[in-house]
Amino acid sequence: MALDSFYYQDPAKVIEILEERSCIGCRHELHFVVFGESHVRCNLKKIHGQRCDRYSEKEVNSCQT
């Protein structure tokens, strides 16, 4: 079974493409631990791992001096 053509590019570019399609960094992403195993789920009851139209990035708290 052959890989998709974009896998034969620069490895950094491949990672970029894969992260564009994923939910990584979405504010609706939930991280929790059940019986010692960590799980990641979507708070909107959508399939986690496939970016949807409700994707929005988490707000980053920055310290102000």
N, C-alpha and C positions, 0 to 999 in steps of 0.2 A: 504494500500500500504506500503510495507516494505522498509526500507532504505537500501542503498548499505552497504555491510559488513564493509567497512573501516570506516563508521560513528560510529561504536561501539568500537573504540579504544580510546586511550588517546586524549582528546580534542585538545591539542597542536599539536599532530601528524595529526589530521584531518585537522586543519587549514593549516599545512604545505603541505599536499597533495593537498588541494584545490588551494593554491597559486601556486603550481607547474604547474597547468593546465591553469592559468589565465594570463592576460596581465599586471598585476600589476607591475609597475616599468619599462615598456618598453619605449624606447626613442621615439617610434612612436605614443605614446598615447597622445591625445589632450584633454585638459580640457578647457571648455568655458561655458559662461553663456548666455542664450537666454531668454529674458522676465522674468528674475529673477530665472530661473531654471538652475541648473548646469547640464552639459552633458559631457560625456566622449566618445570619438570616436577614431578610428584608422586612422592615417594619410595615411596609405597605402590602404585605402578603403576595408579593410578586416573586418570580424566580430569581434567586440571588446568583449573580455571576453574569447576567445578561443585562446590559445597561438599558433602562427604559426611558420613556419621555419625562418621568418625574425626577430624573437624576439631578442632584444639586450638590455642590461640594460643601464639606464641613467648614464651619467658621473656625478660624484659628485664633485662639486667645493669645494676645500679645501683651507683654508687660510694658506699661507706660511709666516713664520716670519723670 
